[in-house]
Amino acid sequence: MALRPPDGPQRLEPGPDAAVYVISVAAELTGLHPQTLRTYERLGLITPGRTGGGGRRYSLRDIELLRSIAELTASGIGIEGVRRILELEHRVAALAARNEELQAELAATREALAQTRPSRAAEAARTTVRVERLPVLRAPEAPGQVVVWRRQR
């Protein structure tokens, strides 16, 4: 007999970008003071979502970013250093995504090229046919002579 979950309302988990945490919860989850979160926002390190009334709402991704900022500042890196590190991490992520796009495009191009190019066996057969249609060439009687063949149309 297999157990099954009880019938009833299903619990939906918010996605990593869903801005659902108020500032007090975000502060508690990150171990930072709410005023520090406001300062980081003012400095442009983080941009939380806003409610219709203007209240801040943080997502799981925001919480992770705040934890990273806290780790960096705790290790002695200044705010401008943190800003530069975050900028470089964002740039690396963007370049990695672009690299994946280009690799997929290259693979698709190679596949399309492979489909349009005849197989080696077909290419060899075509080469053989071409060779059979060429006239027989004999070595010139005297050294230095050149034989020129012209196709008639």
C-alpha positions as CSV (number, residue, x, y, z in Angstrom):
1,M,0.0,0.0,0.0
2,A,1.6,3.3,-1.1
3,L,1.2,6.5,0.8
4,R,0.0,9.5,-1.0
5,P,0.0,13.2,0.0
6,P,-3.2,14.4,1.6
7,D,-5.7,16.2,-0.7
8,G,-6.0,19.8,-0.1
9,P,-4.4,23.1,-1.0
10,Q,-1.0,22.7,-2.6
11,R,1.8,24.8,-1.2
12,L,3.5,26.9,-3.9
13,E,7.1,27.9,-3.5
14,P,8.1,31.3,-4.8
15,G,10.7,31.4,-7.6
16,P,14.1,32.9,-7.0
17,D,13.1,36.2,-8.5
18,A,9.7,36.5,-6.8
19,A,10.0,39.6,-4.5
20,V,8.2,38.4,-1.4
21,Y,10.3,39.2,1.7
22,V,9.8,42.4,3.6
23,I,12.9,44.3,4.8
24,S,12.7,42.9,8.3
25,V,12.6,39.3,7.1
26,A,15.4,40.0,4.6
27,A,17.5,41.5,7.3
28,E,17.0,38.5,9.6
29,L,17.8,36.1,6.8
30,T,21.0,37.9,5.9
31,G,22.1,38.8,9.4
32,L,22.2,42.5,8.4
33,H,20.5,45.5,9.9
34,P,17.6,46.9,7.9
35,Q,19.4,50.2,7.7
36,T,22.3,48.4,6.0
37,L,19.9,47.0,3.4
38,R,18.6,50.6,2.8
39,T,22.2,51.8,2.5
40,Y,23.1,49.1,0.0
41,E,20.1,50.0,-2.0
42,R,21.0,53.7,-1.9
43,L,24.5,52.8,-3.1
44,G,23.1,50.8,-6.0
45,L,24.4,47.4,-4.9
46,I,20.9,46.0,-4.7
47,T,17.5,46.9,-6.2
48,P,14.6,45.3,-4.3
49,G,11.1,45.1,-5.8
50,R,8.5,47.6,-4.6
51,T,4.9,47.2,-3.7
52,G,2.2,49.6,-4.9
53,G,2.6,51.5,-1.7
54,G,6.4,51.7,-2.1
55,G,7.4,49.1,0.4
56,R,10.5,47.1,-0.3
57,R,10.2,43.4,-1.2
58,Y,13.3,41.1,-1.5
59,S,13.6,37.9,-3.6
60,L,15.7,34.8,-2.8
61,R,18.2,36.1,-5.4
62,D,18.3,39.4,-3.5
63,I,18.9,37.5,-0.2
64,E,21.8,35.6,-1.8
65,L,23.3,38.8,-3.2
66,L,23.1,40.4,0.2
67,R,24.8,37.4,1.8
68,S,27.6,37.7,-0.8
69,I,28.0,41.4,0.0
70,A,28.1,40.7,3.7
71,E,30.8,38.1,3.2
72,L,32.9,40.4,1.0
73,T,32.6,43.3,3.4
74,A,33.4,41.0,6.4
75,S,36.6,39.9,4.7
76,G,37.7,43.6,4.6
77,I,36.7,44.6,1.1
78,G,35.3,48.1,0.8
79,I,32.0,49.1,-0.8
80,E,33.7,50.2,-4.1
81,G,35.6,46.9,-4.2
82,V,32.3,45.0,-3.6
83,R,30.7,47.0,-6.4
84,R,33.5,46.2,-8.8
85,I,33.4,42.5,-7.9
86,L,29.7,42.3,-8.4
87,E,30.1,44.1,-11.8
88,L,32.8,41.6,-12.9
89,E,30.7,38.6,-11.7
90,H,27.7,40.0,-13.7
91,R,30.0,40.4,-16.8
92,V,31.4,36.9,-16.5
93,A,27.8,35.5,-16.2
94,A,26.8,37.5,-19.3
95,L,29.8,36.3,-21.3
96,A,29.2,32.7,-20.3
97,A,25.6,32.9,-21.5
98,R,26.8,34.5,-24.8
99,N,29.4,31.8,-25.1
100,E,26.7,29.1,-24.7
101,E,24.6,30.8,-27.4
102,L,27.5,30.9,-29.8
103,Q,28.4,27.3,-29.2
104,A,24.8,26.3,-29.9
105,E,24.8,28.4,-33.0
106,L,28.1,26.8,-34.1
107,A,26.8,23.3,-33.6
108,A,23.6,24.1,-35.6
109,T,25.7,25.6,-38.4
110,R,28.0,22.5,-38.4
111,E,25.0,20.2,-38.5
112,A,23.4,22.2,-41.4
113,L,26.8,22.1,-43.3
114,A,27.1,18.4,-42.7
115,Q,23.6,17.8,-44.2
116,T,24.4,19.9,-47.3
117,R,27.8,18.3,-47.9
118,P,27.8,15.0,-49.7
119,S,29.1,12.0,-47.9
120,R,32.7,10.9,-48.6
121,A,31.5,7.8,-50.5
122,A,29.3,10.0,-52.8
123,E,32.2,12.5,-53.2
124,A,34.6,9.7,-54.1
125,A,32.1,8.3,-56.7
126,R,31.7,11.7,-58.2
127,T,35.5,12.2,-58.4
128,T,35.8,8.8,-60.1
129,V,33.2,9.7,-62.7
130,R,35.0,13.0,-63.4
131,V,38.3,11.2,-63.9
132,E,36.8,8.6,-66.3
133,R,35.6,11.4,-68.5
134,L,39.0,13.0,-68.9
135,P,41.0,12.2,-72.0
136,V,44.1,10.1,-71.6
137,L,47.2,12.3,-71.3
138,R,50.5,11.1,-72.7
139,A,53.8,12.5,-71.8
140,P,55.0,15.0,-74.4
141,E,57.6,13.8,-76.9
142,A,60.1,16.5,-76.1
143,P,60.8,18.0,-72.6
144,G,59.4,21.4,-72.0
145,Q,56.3,20.9,-74.0
146,V,52.9,21.6,-72.5
147,V,49.6,20.0,-73.5
148,V,46.5,22.2,-73.0
149,W,43.1,20.7,-73.1
150,R,40.0,22.8,-73.6
151,R,36.5,21.6,-73.1
152,Q,34.1,22.0,-75.9
153,R,30.7,23.2,-75.0
